[in-house]
Amino acid sequence: MDADALRLLLSRDGLALLDEVSSSLDDLGGAVQAVQTLRRRGHDGALVAAVLTQARLRRRGEAKFGSFARSMLFTEAGLEQATRLRVAALHAGRMRDAGMGTVADLGCGIGGDALAIAGAGCAVRAVDADEVTAAVAGFNLAPLPEASVAHGRAEDADLAGVDAIWADPARRDASGRRLPVEEWSPPLPWVLSLAAQRPMGVKLGPAIDHDQLPADGETQWVTVDGETVEAVAWTGALARQGVRTSALVLDADGAHELAGSPDADAVPTRELGTWLHEPAGAVIRARLIGAVADALDAGVVSERIAYLTTDADVESPFTQRFRVLATLPLDEKAIQREVRARGIGTLEVKKRGADVDPDRLRRRLRLDGDASATLVATRIGGRHRAILAERA
């Protein structure tokens, strides 16, 4: 969204039309029909385009912001990068509970994190380097008197009177290419240098290298409904004593957390049993597989492979579990014979430690049948194998 489109949306007619279209988007039919209907009513073409784009973004935004999305504005990039409100609320709660009265949000994007922080009762001073994005955040935060937004660089932000810092550096360039940490906006080394001044939380991509994390803080990885979405480095009073890494898993049953020191315990290898357990991505990234293995009395199927196995059917919020049906050579013909014999027409393919293209393998198997299963391409005892299993 450019500045001209934003100005059209923020006009009285623009906001009224946006609210109308957002509530009746399905009734307007396809894109061409919607444009024609609104143009026949005398609306400007540029306004119609901006409204329809924004209405669709609001629909998509409900996955992250729930009903709040119906009264928010978004940019494409801002929505993609925004923290889910459910996750942001937990971050905000940590700040509130640590007594942080005023928080600077450096690189606020569309204002999702600031929305949660202000909603938790903290004052928020937000800033973003992109003028349109800062204006969108200002609109989204307008109902909250505790929050203010300014257009400017994070490096130039006035931190006087701020108790804590929240930072979400931009990690990609305009083409979507991942950037090295020194080229983030603002650069990660500069952001982490602020930890010497105030407690802070820094949102990071989940694949962040452990060597790039602050040595005296806590880093928490977050998995939501099976997808590992982020890591956050916490420092100062926002980091918990004795916790180097933690894994937060959010699912339909609530929030589950595992905390400790990475790789504290070596996990023994074990012969494949009746059950296969796949740790959540947050657990793997936080290097807390040993803690889960200890709780399940499990072993790994092979060294440096993050699949656990047990004979007993034991549950954990930190793993997905599968009942083993068969173990096969990692060979297409052998797999094809097995799935055809079992009438498997729907096959989920997972891999770890094996050079397999799941989509290509699934197509080449020419599946047919009513049954469903999961195929895990991995190593067992150091040898490449295929495990046919069913989800518990």
C-alpha positions as CSV (number, residue, x, y, z in Angstrom):
1,M,0.0,0.0,0.0
2,D,1.4,3.4,-1.0
3,A,0.7,6.8,0.6
4,D,-2.0,7.7,-2.0
5,A,-4.0,4.6,-1.2
6,L,-3.7,5.2,2.5
7,R,-5.0,8.7,2.1
8,L,-8.0,7.5,0.2
9,L,-8.7,4.8,2.9
10,L,-8.4,7.3,5.7
11,S,-11.0,9.7,4.2
12,R,-14.5,9.6,5.7
13,D,-15.9,8.0,2.5
14,G,-13.0,5.5,2.4
15,L,-13.4,4.3,6.0
16,A,-17.2,4.0,5.6
17,L,-16.9,2.1,2.3
18,L,-14.2,-0.2,3.9
19,D,-16.4,-1.1,6.8
20,E,-19.3,-1.8,4.4
21,V,-17.2,-3.9,2.0
22,S,-15.4,-5.8,4.8
23,S,-18.8,-7.0,6.2
24,S,-20.2,-7.9,2.7
25,L,-17.2,-9.1,0.8
26,D,-18.7,-12.5,0.0
27,D,-21.9,-10.9,-1.3
28,L,-20.0,-8.9,-3.9
29,G,-18.9,-11.9,-5.8
30,G,-15.5,-12.1,-7.6
31,A,-13.0,-9.3,-7.9
32,V,-14.3,-8.1,-11.3
33,Q,-17.9,-8.2,-10.2
34,A,-17.1,-6.3,-7.0
35,V,-15.2,-3.6,-8.8
36,Q,-18.0,-3.2,-11.3
37,T,-20.7,-3.0,-8.6
38,L,-18.8,-0.4,-6.6
39,R,-17.9,1.7,-9.7
40,R,-21.6,1.7,-10.8
41,R,-22.3,3.3,-7.4
42,G,-20.0,6.2,-8.4
43,H,-16.9,5.3,-6.3
44,D,-13.5,6.3,-7.6
45,G,-11.5,3.4,-9.2
46,A,-8.4,4.0,-7.0
47,L,-10.6,4.0,-3.9
48,V,-12.4,0.8,-4.9
49,A,-9.0,-0.9,-5.5
50,A,-7.7,0.2,-2.1
51,V,-10.8,-0.8,-0.3
52,L,-11.1,-4.3,-1.8
53,T,-7.4,-5.0,-1.1
54,Q,-7.8,-3.8,2.5
55,A,-11.0,-5.8,3.0
56,R,-9.2,-9.0,1.9
57,L,-6.3,-8.2,4.2
58,R,-8.8,-7.9,7.1
59,R,-10.1,-11.3,6.3
60,R,-6.6,-12.8,6.3
61,G,-5.8,-10.8,9.4
62,E,-8.4,-12.6,11.4
63,A,-6.1,-15.7,11.6
64,K,-3.7,-13.6,13.7
65,F,-5.9,-10.9,15.3
66,G,-9.3,-12.5,15.5
67,S,-12.2,-10.1,15.5
68,F,-9.8,-7.1,16.1
69,A,-8.8,-7.4,12.4
70,R,-12.2,-6.2,11.3
71,S,-11.4,-2.7,12.5
72,M,-7.6,-2.6,11.6
73,L,-5.6,-1.5,8.6
74,F,-2.8,-3.7,7.2
75,T,-0.1,-3.7,4.6
76,E,0.8,-7.0,2.9
77,A,4.3,-7.1,4.4
78,G,3.1,-5.9,7.8
79,L,0.4,-8.6,8.1
80,E,2.9,-11.3,7.0
81,Q,5.4,-10.2,9.6
82,A,3.0,-9.4,12.5
83,T,3.1,-11.4,15.7
84,R,-0.1,-13.4,16.3
85,L,-2.1,-11.5,19.0
86,R,-2.2,-14.7,21.1
87,V,1.6,-14.8,21.2
88,A,2.0,-11.0,21.6
89,A,-0.3,-11.1,24.6
90,L,2.0,-13.5,26.4
91,H,5.0,-11.3,25.6
92,A,3.1,-8.3,26.9
93,G,2.2,-10.2,30.1
94,R,5.9,-10.9,30.8
95,M,6.6,-7.1,30.5
96,R,3.7,-6.2,32.7
97,D,4.5,-8.8,35.4
98,A,8.1,-7.5,35.4
99,G,6.8,-4.0,36.2
100,M,7.7,-2.3,32.9
101,G,5.6,0.8,32.9
102,T,6.7,2.3,29.6
103,V,8.0,0.3,26.7
104,A,9.6,1.5,23.5
105,D,8.6,-0.5,20.4
106,L,11.4,-0.1,17.9
107,G,10.2,-1.2,14.5
108,C,6.6,-1.5,15.4
109,G,5.3,-2.6,11.9
110,I,1.5,-2.4,11.8
111,G,1.4,-2.2,15.6
112,G,0.4,-5.8,16.6
113,D,2.9,-6.1,19.5
114,A,2.2,-2.5,20.6
115,L,-1.5,-3.3,20.7
116,A,-0.9,-6.2,23.1
117,I,1.6,-4.3,25.2
118,A,-0.8,-1.3,25.6
119,G,-3.7,-3.7,26.2
120,A,-1.7,-5.2,29.1
121,G,-1.6,-1.8,30.8
122,C,1.9,-0.6,29.7
123,A,2.5,2.7,28.0
124,V,4.0,2.2,24.5
125,R,6.1,4.6,22.5
126,A,6.3,3.0,19.0
127,V,8.4,4.0,16.0
128,D,8.7,2.7,12.5
129,A,11.1,3.7,9.7
130,D,8.4,3.4,6.9
131,E,6.1,6.3,6.8
132,V,3.0,4.4,5.5
133,T,3.6,1.6,8.0
134,A,3.9,4.0,10.9
135,A,0.6,5.7,9.8
136,V,-1.1,2.3,9.7
137,A,0.1,1.5,13.2
138,G,-1.1,4.9,14.3
139,F,-4.6,4.1,13.0
140,N,-4.6,0.6,14.7
141,L,-3.4,2.0,18.0
142,A,-5.6,5.1,18.0
143,P,-8.2,3.5,20.4
144,L,-5.5,3.1,23.0
145,P,-4.4,6.3,24.8
146,E,-1.5,4.4,26.3
147,A,0.1,4.1,22.9
148,S,1.8,6.6,20.6
149,V,3.4,6.1,17.2
150,A,6.1,8.1,15.4
151,H,7.7,7.9,12.0
152,G,11.5,7.5,12.3
153,R,14.5,5.3,12.6
154,A,14.9,3.0,15.6
155,E,18.4,4.3,16.0
156,D,17.1,7.9,16.5
157,A,14.4,7.0,19.0
158,D,14.3,8.9,22.3
159,L,14.6,6.4,25.1
160,A,14.4,8.8,28.0
161,G,11.9,7.6,30.5
162,V,11.6,4.1,28.9
163,D,11.6,1.1,31.2
164,A,12.0,-1.6,28.6
165,I,12.5,-2.1,24.9
166,W,10.7,-4.3,22.4
167,A,12.4,-4.6,19.0
168,D,11.4,-6.5,15.8
169,P,14.1,-5.8,13.2
170,A,13.3,-6.2,9.5
171,R,15.1,-9.4,8.4
172,R,14.5,-9.3,4.7
173,D,15.0,-6.8,1.9
174,A,12.3,-5.5,-0.5
175,S,12.6,-8.7,-2.7
176,G,12.1,-11.0,0.3
177,R,15.7,-12.1,0.5
178,R,17.0,-13.0,3.9
179,L,19.6,-10.6,5.1
180,P,22.6,-11.2,7.4
181,V,22.1,-9.9,10.9
182,E,24.4,-6.9,10.3
183,E,22.1,-5.7,7.5
184,W,18.8,-6.0,9.4
185,S,16.9,-2.8,10.0
186,P,18.0,-2.0,12.6
187,P,21.1,-4.2,12.7
188,L,20.9,-7.0,15.3
189,P,24.3,-6.1,16.9
190,W,23.1,-2.5,17.5
191,V,19.8,-3.8,18.9
192,L,21.5,-6.1,21.3
193,S,23.8,-3.3,22.4
194,L,20.8,-1.7,24.0
195,A,20.5,-4.5,26.5
196,A,23.3,-2.8,28.5
197,Q,20.9,0.1,29.0
198,R,17.5,-1.5,29.6
199,P,15.7,-4.8,29.8
200,M,14.5,-5.9,26.3
201,G,12.8,-8.4,24.2
202,V,13.9,-8.9,20.6
203,K,11.8,-10.8,18.1
204,L,13.9,-13.1,15.8
205,G,13.3,-15.7,13.2
206,P,13.1,-19.2,14.6
207,A,16.2,-20.3,12.6
208,I,18.5,-17.8,14.4
209,D,21.9,-19.2,15.2
210,H,22.5,-19.8,18.9
211,D,25.9,-18.1,18.5
212,Q,24.1,-14.8,17.6
213,L,22.0,-14.7,20.8
214,P,22.9,-12.7,23.9
215,A,25.1,-14.8,26.2
216,D,23.5,-13.6,29.4
217,G,19.8,-13.7,28.5
218,E,17.0,-16.2,27.8
219,T,15.7,-17.1,24.3
220,Q,12.3,-18.5,23.9
221,W,11.1,-20.3,20.7
222,V,7.3,-20.4,20.0
223,T,5.3,-23.1,18.2
224,V,1.7,-22.3,17.4
225,D,-0.6,-25.1,16.2
226,G,2.3,-27.1,14.9
227,E,4.1,-24.1,13.2
228,T,7.2,-22.7,14.7
229,V,6.8,-19.0,14.2
230,E,9.5,-17.0,16.1
231,A,12.1,-16.8,18.7
232,V,12.4,-14.0,21.3
233,A,15.6,-13.0,23.1
234,W,14.9,-11.6,26.5
235,T,17.5,-9.7,28.6
236,G,17.8,-8.1,32.0
237,A,14.8,-8.2,34.2
238,L,12.7,-9.8,31.4
239,A,14.9,-12.9,31.3
240,R,14.3,-15.6,33.9
241,Q,17.2,-16.6,36.2
242,G,18.7,-19.9,35.4
243,V,16.9,-20.2,32.0
244,R,19.0,-20.1,28.9
245,T,16.4,-21.4,26.4
246,S,12.7,-22.2,26.6
247,A,10.1,-23.7,24.3
248,L,6.5,-22.3,24.3
249,V,3.9,-24.5,22.5
250,L,0.4,-23.1,22.0
251,D,-2.4,-25.4,20.8
252,A,-6.1,-25.9,21.3
253,D,-5.5,-27.0,24.9
254,G,-3.6,-23.9,25.9
255,A,0.0,-22.9,26.5
256,H,2.7,-25.3,27.5
257,E,6.3,-24.3,28.4
258,L,9.5,-26.1,28.8
259,A,12.6,-24.3,30.1
260,G,16.1,-25.2,30.9
261,S,19.6,-25.2,29.4
262,P,20.3,-26.3,25.8
263,D,21.7,-29.8,25.3
264,A,21.8,-30.3,29.1
265,D,21.5,-34.1,28.7
266,A,22.6,-36.4,25.9
267,V,19.7,-38.5,24.6
268,P,20.5,-42.2,24.1
269,T,19.7,-43.9,20.9
270,R,17.1,-46.7,21.1
271,E,15.8,-49.4,18.8
272,L,12.6,-48.2,17.1
273,G,9.6,-49.1,19.3
274,T,5.9,-49.1,18.8
275,W,5.6,-45.3,18.9
276,L,7.4,-42.5,17.2
277,H,7.4,-39.0,18.7
278,E,8.2,-35.8,16.7
279,P,9.2,-32.9,19.1
280,A,7.7,-29.5,18.4
281,G,9.9,-27.2,16.4
282,A,10.3,-24.9,19.4
283,V,11.7,-27.8,21.4
284,I,14.2,-28.7,18.7
285,R,15.3,-25.1,18.2
286,A,15.7,-24.5,21.9
287,R,17.8,-27.8,22.1
288,L,15.6,-29.2,24.8
289,I,15.0,-32.6,23.3
290,G,16.7,-34.2,26.2
291,A,14.1,-32.8,28.7
292,V,11.3,-34.2,26.6
293,A,13.0,-37.6,26.2
294,D,13.5,-37.8,29.9
295,A,9.8,-37.0,30.6
296,L,8.7,-39.7,28.1
297,D,11.4,-42.2,28.9
298,A,12.3,-42.1,25.2
299,G,15.4,-42.4,23.1
300,V,16.3,-41.1,19.7
301,V,16.1,-43.3,16.6
302,S,19.6,-42.3,15.5
303,E,22.3,-39.9,16.6
304,R,21.5,-36.2,15.8
305,I,18.0,-37.1,14.5
306,A,15.2,-35.4,16.4
307,Y,12.7,-38.3,16.4
308,L,12.1,-40.0,19.7
309,T,10.7,-43.5,20.2
310,T,9.0,-45.5,23.0
311,D,7.2,-48.8,23.4
312,A,4.6,-47.2,25.7
313,D,1.9,-44.9,24.4
314,V,2.8,-41.7,26.3
315,E,1.5,-38.3,25.5
316,S,3.2,-34.9,25.7
317,P,2.1,-31.4,24.6
318,F,5.7,-31.0,23.3
319,T,5.5,-33.8,20.7
320,Q,3.3,-35.3,18.0
321,R,3.1,-39.0,18.3
322,F,2.6,-41.7,15.6
323,R,2.0,-45.5,15.9
324,V,4.5,-47.4,13.9
325,L,2.9,-49.7,11.2
326,A,6.0,-50.9,9.3
327,T,9.7,-50.2,8.8
328,L,10.9,-50.3,5.2
329,P,14.0,-49.6,3.2
330,L,14.1,-46.0,1.9
331,D,13.2,-47.3,-1.5
332,E,10.4,-46.1,-3.8
333,K,9.4,-49.5,-5.0
334,A,9.3,-51.0,-1.5
335,I,7.2,-48.1,-0.2
336,Q,4.9,-48.4,-3.1
337,R,4.2,-52.1,-2.5
338,E,3.5,-51.4,1.2
339,V,1.1,-48.5,0.7
340,R,-0.8,-50.3,-2.1
341,A,-1.2,-53.4,0.0
342,R,-2.7,-51.2,2.8
343,G,-5.0,-49.2,0.5
344,I,-3.4,-45.9,1.4
345,G,-4.7,-43.1,-0.8
346,T,-3.6,-40.1,1.5
347,L,0.0,-40.0,2.6
348,E,1.7,-37.4,4.7
349,V,5.4,-37.4,4.0
350,K,7.9,-36.2,6.6
351,K,11.7,-36.2,6.5
352,R,14.6,-35.7,8.8
353,G,18.2,-36.7,7.9
354,A,17.2,-38.0,4.5
355,D,17.5,-36.4,1.0
356,V,13.8,-36.9,-0.1
357,D,11.5,-34.5,-1.9
358,P,8.1,-35.3,-0.2
359,D,5.9,-33.9,-2.9
360,R,7.8,-35.7,-5.7
361,L,7.8,-39.0,-3.8
362,R,4.0,-38.7,-3.1
363,R,3.3,-38.1,-6.8
364,R,5.5,-41.0,-8.0
365,L,3.8,-43.4,-5.6
366,R,0.5,-43.0,-7.5
367,L,-1.6,-43.5,-4.3
368,D,-5.0,-45.1,-4.4
369,G,-7.3,-46.1,-1.6
370,D,-9.4,-44.9,1.3
371,A,-6.8,-45.2,4.1
372,S,-4.4,-42.5,5.3
373,A,-1.0,-42.7,6.8
374,T,2.3,-40.8,7.5
375,L,5.6,-41.8,5.9
376,V,8.7,-40.7,7.8
377,A,12.0,-40.7,5.8
378,T,14.9,-40.7,8.3
379,R,17.8,-42.7,9.7
380,I,17.5,-45.5,12.2
381,G,20.7,-46.6,13.8
382,G,22.6,-44.6,11.2
383,R,20.9,-46.2,8.2
384,H,18.3,-44.6,5.9
385,R,14.9,-46.1,6.4
386,A,11.2,-45.3,5.9
387,I,8.7,-45.6,8.7
388,L,5.1,-46.0,7.9
389,A,2.9,-44.8,10.7
390,E,-0.4,-43.4,11.7
391,R,-1.1,-40.3,13.8
392,A,-2.4,-41.0,17.2
